[in-house]
Amino acid sequence: MIETVAEIPRPRSALPAFDSNVPLIPADSVAGRALVVVVAIMTFLACLTAGAALLVAKASQEWRSDVLREVTIQVKPLTNDDVETLVAKAVTVASRAPGVANAQPYSKSDSERLLEPWLGAGLDLSLLPIPRIVVVHMKESSAENLAGLRAALAHDVPEASLDDHRIWAARLGAMATAIVALAAALFALVIVALATAIGFATRGAMAGSKEIVEILHFVGASDAFIAKEFQAHFRRLGFRGALVGVSASFAFFLAASALSSWWANSPGGEEIAAMFGAFYLDSVGYVAMAVVGAAVSLLTGYLSRSIVLKDLQKLQ
């Protein structure tokens, strides 16, 4: 007689559990970490170009403001002219002109010192008709004030000529515009490279989850649901990379500002300060870099969603 053994039911806790919260894409993978590194580097470069463009634009504005607020009068005496009398008359005419703050003449020794870089030191320049310069600081640089000053000088001191430095200001403006345009082109190239990297990473993630995506698609999952999963995943990766890149750019400009202040008294530091100021970004610059980081994070999610939706349409 064969005894039948009743099957003991397994407790429900021993059954394999299905976790419905398992992400469609692995949260941590080699490809994901590589994309974070790429996004961090590209964000840092984008913030670097944006900050450099802001520095150059600000420095150019300060240059042009200083140049246009300062004009010079050159007194070119003839053989028998009394130079000091002509200089004093030019200072008087300039001081009475509207819009002039003050007028300061260069002495004879100051004028000779200006020629030392070209002629050398120790030369006797007493026999040369060296022009004398009067520096005029304007309260506001306007065409009417400069025209009135030029007319007054032509009437009272014909030996004097006015230089308003507008040509130099225009050249400085053109140079700054060219540098800003170059920075904008580099910024655009960085964004294009970043978008290309995001596209490759998204298609690689879709290839790795191809079977799951196809099953979800054919059992009725909407394209918007699948694309939303990819968008959330890549937006998180983009946020991590952008946070690292923006933080690195903040640290770079803070360190550059501290170093430029430290080097301010050295010859090289003076040249750098003359070109870029004190490498100091105001709050607008840091806000702009933070906006770049936020835009990179949103761009990462948006591009991945668009690519996934486009590829899912091919399965229909």
Order of alpha helices (4+ residues) and beta strands (2+ residues): alpha-beta-alpha-beta-alpha-beta-alpha-beta-alpha-alpha-alpha-alpha-alpha
